[in-house]
Amino acid sequence: MNPARLELALKKQRLQLQSATQRQDFARHAAALAPALGLADRARAGAAWLRRHPELPVAAAAALVVLRPRTVWRWLSRGAFAWRAARSAGRWLGTLR
């Protein structure tokens, strides 16, 4: 076998072994993140379910508006205030850059 080809084959084998070791290390380190990633997967699945069934949150919101209009109005005004505060803070932080 050509010495250059033999050297390339050895280098390829060393890289494959190194990649296998890195994959094992990554899997071991990522195992600590499994609970958080599982929670994120469940949240994502829940959001997808809500997108497929929008009538349920709309019905719940309508029921809240009918049963507790003051509470809904109070939370909407708080949300609007928080939204405006976040936007103005973002603009202010943007001017600092």
N, CA, C and O atoms as a GROMACS GRO file, in nm:
protein
  388
    1MET      N    1   0.085  -0.118   0.000
    1MET     CA    2   0.000   0.000   0.000
    1MET      C    3   0.089   0.124   0.000
    1MET      O    4   0.196   0.125   0.062
    2ASN      N    5   0.046   0.225  -0.068
    2ASN     CA    6   0.115   0.352  -0.077
    2ASN      C    7   0.127   0.414   0.064
    2ASN      O    8   0.028   0.416   0.137
    3PRO      N    9   0.245   0.462   0.103
    3PRO     CA   10   0.263   0.518   0.238
    3PRO      C   11   0.171   0.638   0.264
    3PRO      O   12   0.125   0.655   0.377
    4ALA      N   13   0.143   0.719   0.164
    4ALA     CA   14   0.054   0.834   0.183
    4ALA      C   15  -0.089   0.786   0.211
    4ALA      O   16  -0.159   0.841   0.296
    5ARG      N   17  -0.131   0.681   0.138
    5ARG     CA   18  -0.265   0.627   0.161
    5ARG      C   19  -0.275   0.562   0.299
    5ARG      O   20  -0.377   0.574   0.367
    6LEU      N   21  -0.169   0.494   0.339
    6LEU     CA   22  -0.168   0.431   0.471
    6LEU      C   23  -0.177   0.538   0.580
    6LEU      O   24  -0.250   0.521   0.678
    7GLU      N   25  -0.103   0.645   0.564
    7GLU     CA   26  -0.108   0.755   0.662
    7GLU      C   27  -0.247   0.817   0.667
    7GLU      O   28  -0.298   0.847   0.775
    8LEU      N   29  -0.310   0.836   0.551
    8LEU     CA   30  -0.446   0.891   0.548
    8LEU      C   31  -0.546   0.796   0.616
    8LEU      O   32  -0.634   0.840   0.688
    9ALA      N   33  -0.530   0.665   0.592
    9ALA     CA   34  -0.620   0.568   0.654
    9ALA      C   35  -0.603   0.569   0.806
    9ALA      O   36  -0.701   0.561   0.879
   10LEU      N   37  -0.480   0.580   0.853
   10LEU     CA   38  -0.454   0.586   0.998
   10LEU      C   39  -0.512   0.715   1.058
   10LEU      O   40  -0.570   0.714   1.167
   11LYS      N   41  -0.494   0.824   0.985
   11LYS     CA   42  -0.548   0.951   1.034
   11LYS      C   43  -0.701   0.945   1.041
   11LYS      O   44  -0.760   0.995   1.136
   12LYS      N   45  -0.763   0.883   0.940
   12LYS     CA   46  -0.909   0.869   0.940
   12LYS      C   47  -0.954   0.786   1.059
   12LYS      O   48  -1.053   0.819   1.125
   13GLN      N   49  -0.882   0.678   1.087
   13GLN     CA   50  -0.918   0.593   1.198
   13GLN      C   51  -0.903   0.667   1.332
   13GLN      O   52  -0.988   0.654   1.420
   14ARG      N   53  -0.797   0.743   1.347
   14ARG     CA   54  -0.777   0.821   1.471
   14ARG      C   55  -0.889   0.924   1.488
   14ARG      O   56  -0.940   0.942   1.598
   15LEU      N   57  -0.928   0.990   1.379
   15LEU     CA   58  -1.036   1.087   1.387
   15LEU      C   59  -1.169   1.021   1.422
   15LEU      O   60  -1.249   1.076   1.498
   16GLN      N   61  -1.194   0.903   1.368
   16GLN     CA   62  -1.317   0.831   1.401
   16GLN      C   63  -1.320   0.792   1.548
   16GLN      O   64  -1.424   0.803   1.613
   17LEU      N   65  -1.208   0.746   1.602
   17LEU     CA   66  -1.201   0.711   1.743
   17LEU      C   67  -1.220   0.836   1.831
   17LEU      O   68  -1.288   0.832   1.933
   18GLN      N   69  -1.158   0.945   1.789
   18GLN     CA   70  -1.173   1.070   1.864
   18GLN      C   71  -1.318   1.118   1.861
   18GLN      O   72  -1.369   1.166   1.962
   19SER      N   73  -1.384   1.105   1.746
   19SER     CA   74  -1.525   1.144   1.736
   19SER      C   75  -1.613   1.057   1.824
   19SER      O   76  -1.706   1.107   1.887
   20ALA      N   77  -1.585   0.929   1.829
   20ALA     CA   78  -1.664   0.840   1.915
   20ALA      C   79  -1.648   0.878   2.061
   20ALA      O   80  -1.745   0.878   2.137
   21THR      N   81  -1.526   0.911   2.101
   21THR     CA   82  -1.501   0.953   2.240
   21THR      C   83  -1.574   1.084   2.270
   21THR      O   84  -1.633   1.100   2.377
   22GLN      N   85  -1.570   1.176   2.177
   22GLN     CA   86  -1.639   1.304   2.197
   22GLN      C   87  -1.790   1.285   2.206
   22GLN      O   88  -1.856   1.350   2.287
   23ARG      N   89  -1.847   1.195   2.123
   23ARG     CA   90  -1.990   1.167   2.131
   23ARG      C   91  -2.028   1.109   2.266
   23ARG      O   92  -2.130   1.146   2.324
   24GLN      N   93  -1.945   1.017   2.319
   24GLN     CA   94  -1.972   0.959   2.450
   24GLN      C   95  -1.964   1.064   2.560
   24GLN      O   96  -2.047   1.066   2.651
   25ASP      N   97  -1.864   1.151   2.552
   25ASP     CA   98  -1.851   1.259   2.651
   25ASP      C   99  -1.971   1.353   2.646
   25ASP      O  100  -2.024   1.393   2.749
   26PHE      N  101  -2.013   1.387   2.525
   26PHE     CA  102  -2.128   1.476   2.509
   26PHE      C  103  -2.253   1.412   2.566
   26PHE      O  104  -2.331   1.478   2.635
   27ALA      N  105  -2.274   1.284   2.538
   27ALA     CA  106  -2.393   1.215   2.590
   27ALA      C  107  -2.390   1.211   2.742
   27ALA      O  108  -2.494   1.228   2.806
   28ARG      N  109  -2.274   1.190   2.801
   28ARG     CA  110  -2.263   1.186   2.947
   28ARG      C  111  -2.292   1.324   3.007
   28ARG      O  112  -2.361   1.333   3.109
   29HIS      N  113  -2.241   1.428   2.946
   29HIS     CA  114  -2.265   1.564   2.997
   29HIS      C  115  -2.409   1.608   2.973
   29HIS      O  116  -2.467   1.680   3.055
   30ALA      N  117  -2.466   1.566   2.862
   30ALA     CA  118  -2.603   1.607   2.829
   30ALA      C  119  -2.706   1.534   2.914
   30ALA      O  120  -2.821   1.578   2.922
   31ALA      N  121  -2.668   1.425   2.977
   31ALA     CA  122  -2.763   1.351   3.061
   31ALA      C  123  -2.812   1.438   3.176
   31ALA      O  124  -2.925   1.420   3.223
   32ALA      N  125  -2.731   1.531   3.223
   32ALA     CA  126  -2.773   1.620   3.330
   32ALA      C  127  -2.882   1.716   3.284
   32ALA      O  128  -2.959   1.766   3.366
   33LEU      N  129  -2.889   1.741   3.155
   33LEU     CA  130  -2.990   1.832   3.101
   33LEU      C  131  -3.120   1.762   3.065
   33LEU      O  132  -3.216   1.829   3.026
   34ALA      N  133  -3.126   1.632   3.077
   34ALA     CA  134  -3.243   1.556   3.034
   34ALA      C  135  -3.373   1.602   3.101
   34ALA      O  136  -3.473   1.617   3.032
   35PRO      N  137  -3.375   1.626   3.234
   35PRO     CA  138  -3.503   1.672   3.293
   35PRO      C  139  -3.550   1.806   3.236
   35PRO      O  140  -3.668   1.823   3.207
   36ALA      N  141  -3.458   1.900   3.220
   36ALA     CA  142  -3.496   2.031   3.165
   36ALA      C  143  -3.540   2.018   3.020
   36ALA      O  144  -3.636   2.083   2.978
   37LEU      N  145  -3.472   1.936   2.944
   37LEU     CA  146  -3.510   1.917   2.804
   37LEU      C  147  -3.644   1.844   2.794
   37LEU      O  148  -3.723   1.872   2.703
   38GLY      N  149  -3.670   1.752   2.885
   38GLY     CA  150  -3.799   1.684   2.887
   38GLY      C  151  -3.912   1.781   2.917
   38GLY      O  152  -4.019   1.774   2.856
   39LEU      N  153  -3.887   1.872   3.010
   39LEU     CA  154  -3.987   1.974   3.042
   39LEU      C  155  -4.012   2.064   2.921
   39LEU      O  156  -4.126   2.098   2.891
   40ALA      N  157  -3.905   2.103   2.853
   40ALA     CA  158  -3.920   2.186   2.733
   40ALA      C  159  -3.997   2.112   2.624
   40ALA      O  160  -4.078   2.172   2.554
   41ASP      N  161  -3.972   1.982   2.610
   41ASP     CA  162  -4.046   1.903   2.510
   41ASP      C  163  -4.195   1.897   2.544
   41ASP      O  164  -4.279   1.908   2.455
   42ARG      N  165  -4.226   1.879   2.673
   42ARG     CA  166  -4.367   1.876   2.712
   42ARG      C  167  -4.433   2.011   2.688
   42ARG      O  168  -4.548   2.017   2.643
   43ALA      N  169  -4.362   2.120   2.718
   43ALA     CA  170  -4.418   2.254   2.695
   43ALA      C  171  -4.442   2.276   2.546
   43ALA      O  172  -4.544   2.333   2.507
   44ARG      N  173  -4.348   2.233   2.465
   44ARG     CA  174  -4.363   2.248   2.320
   44ARG      C  175  -4.480   2.166   2.268
   44ARG      O  176  -4.555   2.212   2.181
   45ALA      N  177  -4.496   2.044   2.321
   45ALA     CA  178  -4.609   1.960   2.280
   45ALA      C  179  -4.741   2.024   2.324
   45ALA      O  180  -4.840   2.019   2.252
   46GLY      N  181  -4.741   2.083   2.444
   46GLY     CA  182  -4.862   2.150   2.490
   46GLY      C  183  -4.897   2.270   2.404
   46GLY      O  184  -5.014   2.292   2.373
   47ALA      N  185  -4.796   2.347   2.364
   47ALA     CA  186  -4.821   2.462   2.277
   47ALA      C  187  -4.873   2.416   2.140
   47ALA      O  188  -4.961   2.479   2.083
   48ALA      N  189  -4.818   2.306   2.090
   48ALA     CA  190  -4.866   2.253   1.961
   48ALA      C  191  -5.011   2.207   1.974
   48ALA      O  192  -5.091   2.227   1.882
   49TRP      N  193  -5.044   2.144   2.087
   49TRP     CA  194  -5.181   2.101   2.109
   49TRP      C  195  -5.275   2.221   2.113
   49TRP      O  196  -5.384   2.217   2.056
   50LEU      N  197  -5.233   2.328   2.181
   50LEU     CA  198  -5.316   2.449   2.187
   50LEU      C  199  -5.334   2.512   2.049
   50LEU      O  200  -5.441   2.565   2.018
   51ARG      N  201  -5.231   2.506   1.965
   51ARG     CA  202  -5.246   2.559   1.830
   51ARG      C  203  -5.345   2.476   1.749
   51ARG      O  204  -5.416   2.530   1.664
   52ARG      N  205  -5.350   2.346   1.774
   52ARG     CA  206  -5.445   2.260   1.703
   52ARG      C  207  -5.586   2.273   1.759
   52ARG      O  208  -5.682   2.244   1.688
   53HIS      N  209  -5.600   2.315   1.884
   53HIS     CA  210  -5.731   2.327   1.949
   53HIS      C  211  -5.749   2.467   2.007
   53HIS      O  212  -5.754   2.481   2.130
   54PRO      N  213  -5.758   2.569   1.925
   54PRO     CA  214  -5.767   2.706   1.978
   54PRO      C  215  -5.901   2.738   2.043
   54PRO      O  216  -5.913   2.838   2.114
   55GLU      N  217  -6.001   2.656   2.021
   55GLU     CA  218  -6.132   2.686   2.077
   55GLU      C  219  -6.133   2.676   2.230
   55GLU      O  220  -6.211   2.746   2.295
   56LEU      N  221  -6.050   2.592   2.287
   56LEU     CA  222  -6.050   2.576   2.433
   56LEU      C  223  -5.997   2.699   2.506
   56LEU      O  224  -6.064   2.746   2.598
   57PRO      N  225  -5.881   2.753   2.471
   57PRO     CA  226  -5.838   2.875   2.541
   57PRO      C  227  -5.929   2.995   2.512
   57PRO      O  228  -5.946   3.081   2.598
   58VAL      N  229  -5.986   3.000   2.392
   58VAL     CA  230  -6.078   3.110   2.361
   58VAL      C  231  -6.203   3.099   2.448
   58VAL      O  232  -6.252   3.199   2.499
   59ALA      N  233  -6.255   2.977   2.464
   59ALA     CA  234  -6.373   2.956   2.548
   59ALA      C  235  -6.342   2.990   2.693
   59ALA      O  236  -6.425   3.050   2.762
   60ALA      N  237  -6.224   2.953   2.741
   60ALA     CA  238  -6.185   2.985   2.878
   60ALA      C  239  -6.174   3.136   2.897
   60ALA      O  240  -6.217   3.190   2.999
   61ALA      N  241  -6.116   3.205   2.800
   61ALA     CA  242  -6.103   3.351   2.808
   61ALA      C  243  -6.241   3.417   2.804
   61ALA      O  244  -6.266   3.512   2.878
   62ALA      N  245  -6.329   3.367   2.721
   62ALA     CA  246  -6.464   3.423   2.714
   62ALA      C  247  -6.538   3.402   2.846
   62ALA      O  248  -6.609   3.491   2.893
   63ALA      N  249  -6.521   3.285   2.905
   63ALA     CA  250  -6.585   3.258   3.034
   63ALA      C  251  -6.532   3.352   3.141
   63ALA      O  252  -6.608   3.402   3.224
   64LEU      N  253  -6.400   3.377   3.139
   64LEU     CA  254  -6.343   3.471   3.236
   64LEU      C  255  -6.399   3.611   3.216
   64LEU      O  256  -6.430   3.680   3.314
   65VAL      N  257  -6.411   3.653   3.093
   65VAL     CA  258  -6.464   3.787   3.065
   65VAL      C  259  -6.607   3.799   3.114
   65VAL      O  260  -6.646   3.903   3.167
   66VAL      N  261  -6.685   3.694   3.096
   66VAL     CA  262  -6.825   3.698   3.139
   66VAL      C  263  -6.836   3.690   3.291
   66VAL      O  264  -6.915   3.763   3.352
   67LEU      N  265  -6.758   3.602   3.353
   67LEU     CA  266  -6.771   3.579   3.497
   67LEU      C  267  -6.696   3.682   3.582
   67LEU      O  268  -6.745   3.720   3.689
   68ARG      N  269  -6.580   3.725   3.536
   68ARG     CA  270  -6.498   3.818   3.615
   68ARG      C  271  -6.444   3.930   3.527
   68ARG      O  272  -6.323   3.934   3.502
   69PRO      N  273  -6.527   4.021   3.481
   69PRO     CA  274  -6.478   4.125   3.389
   69PRO      C  275  -6.378   4.220   3.456
   69PRO      O  276  -6.284   4.264   3.390
   70ARG      N  277  -6.396   4.253   3.582
   70ARG     CA  278  -6.302   4.344   3.649
   70ARG      C  279  -6.163   4.283   3.659
   70ARG      O  280  -6.062   4.350   3.636
   71THR      N  281  -6.160   4.155   3.694
   71THR     CA  282  -6.031   4.088   3.705
   71THR      C  283  -5.960   4.084   3.570
   71THR      O  284  -5.840   4.111   3.562
   72VAL      N  285  -6.035   4.052   3.465
   72VAL     CA  286  -5.976   4.047   3.331
   72VAL      C  287  -5.926   4.185   3.291
   72VAL      O  288  -5.816   4.198   3.237
   73TRP      N  289  -6.005   4.289   3.316
   73TRP     CA  290  -5.964   4.425   3.282
   73TRP      C  291  -5.837   4.464   3.358
   73TRP      O  292  -5.746   4.525   3.301
   74ARG      N  293  -5.831   4.429   3.486
   74ARG     CA  294  -5.713   4.462   3.568
   74ARG      C  295  -5.588   4.394   3.512
   74ARG      O  296  -5.483   4.458   3.500
   75TRP      N  297  -5.598   4.264   3.476
   75TRP     CA  298  -5.482   4.194   3.424
   75TRP      C  299  -5.444   4.243   3.284
   75TRP      O  300  -5.326   4.247   3.250
   76LEU      N  301  -5.543   4.281   3.205
   76LEU     CA  302  -5.511   4.338   3.073
   76LEU      C  303  -5.438   4.471   3.087
   76LEU      O  304  -5.344   4.498   3.012
   77SER      N  305  -5.480   4.554   3.182
   77SER     CA  306  -5.411   4.682   3.200
   77SER      C  307  -5.270   4.660   3.254
   77SER      O  308  -5.177   4.731   3.215
   78ARG      N  309  -5.255   4.563   3.343
   78ARG     CA  310  -5.119   4.531   3.392
   78ARG      C  311  -5.030   4.480   3.279
   78ARG      O  312  -4.913   4.516   3.270
   79GLY      N  313  -5.087   4.395   3.195
   79GLY     CA  314  -5.010   4.343   3.082
   79GLY      C  315  -4.971   4.453   2.984
   79GLY      O  316  -4.860   4.454   2.932
   80ALA      N  317  -5.063   4.547   2.960
   80ALA     CA  318  -5.031   4.658   2.870
   80ALA      C  319  -4.922   4.744   2.930
   80ALA      O  320  -4.832   4.789   2.859
   81PHE      N  321  -4.929   4.768   3.061
   81PHE     CA  322  -4.824   4.846   3.126
   81PHE      C  323  -4.689   4.776   3.115
   81PHE      O  324  -4.588   4.839   3.084
   82ALA      N  325  -4.688   4.644   3.141
   82ALA     CA  326  -4.563   4.568   3.132
   82ALA      C  327  -4.508   4.570   2.990
   82ALA      O  328  -4.387   4.581   2.969
   83TRP      N  329  -4.597   4.560   2.892
   83TRP     CA  330  -4.555   4.563   2.752
   83TRP      C  331  -4.490   4.697   2.717
   83TRP      O  332  -4.384   4.701   2.656
   84ARG      N  333  -4.556   4.806   2.757
   84ARG     CA  334  -4.500   4.939   2.729
   84ARG      C  335  -4.367   4.959   2.802
   84ARG      O  336  -4.274   5.016   2.745
   85ALA      N  337  -4.358   4.913   2.927
   85ALA     CA  338  -4.234   4.928   3.003
   85ALA      C  339  -4.121   4.849   2.938
   85ALA      O  340  -4.008   4.897   2.929
   86ALA      N  341  -4.150   4.728   2.892
   86ALA     CA  342  -4.048   4.646   2.828
   86ALA      C  343  -4.001   4.709   2.697
   86ALA      O  344  -3.882   4.708   2.666
   87ARG      N  345  -4.094   4.762   2.621
   87ARG     CA  346  -4.056   4.826   2.494
   87ARG      C  347  -3.972   4.950   2.518
   87ARG      O  348  -3.871   4.971   2.450
   88SER      N  349  -4.012   5.034   2.616
   88SER     CA  350  -3.934   5.155   2.641
   88SER      C  351  -3.798   5.119   2.700
   88SER      O  352  -3.698   5.187   2.671
   89ALA      N  353  -3.791   5.015   2.783
   89ALA     CA  354  -3.662   4.972   2.836
   89ALA      C  355  -3.573   4.920   2.723
   89ALA      O  356  -3.452   4.946   2.722
   90GLY      N  357  -3.632   4.849   2.629
   90GLY     CA  358  -3.554   4.800   2.515
   90GLY      C  359  -3.501   4.914   2.430
   90GLY      O  360  -3.387   4.910   2.384
   91ARG      N  361  -3.584   5.016   2.409
   91ARG     CA  362  -3.537   5.132   2.332
   91ARG      C  363  -3.426   5.204   2.408
   91ARG      O  364  -3.326   5.246   2.349
   92TRP      N  365  -3.444   5.217   2.540
   92TRP     CA  366  -3.343   5.287   2.622
   92TRP      C  367  -3.212   5.209   2.620
   92TRP      O  368  -3.106   5.269   2.609
   93LEU      N  369  -3.219   5.077   2.632
   93LEU     CA  370  -3.097   4.996   2.628
   93LEU      C  371  -3.035   5.000   2.489
   93LEU      O  372  -2.912   4.994   2.476
   94GLY      N  373  -3.116   5.012   2.386
   94GLY     CA  374  -3.063   5.022   2.250
   94GLY      C  375  -2.986   5.151   2.228
   94GLY      O  376  -2.889   5.153   2.151
   95THR      N  377  -3.026   5.258   2.295
   95THR     CA  378  -2.955   5.385   2.280
   95THR      C  379  -2.822   5.383   2.355
   95THR      O  380  -2.732   5.461   2.324
   96LEU      N  381  -2.808   5.293   2.453
   96LEU     CA  382  -2.683   5.286   2.529
   96LEU      C  383  -2.571   5.220   2.450
   96LEU      O  384  -2.453   5.241   2.480
   97ARG      N  385  -2.606   5.143   2.352
   97ARG     CA  386  -2.503   5.071   2.274
   97ARG      C  387  -2.432   5.164   2.188
   97ARG      O  388  -2.342   5.123   2.114
   0.00000   0.00000   0.00000
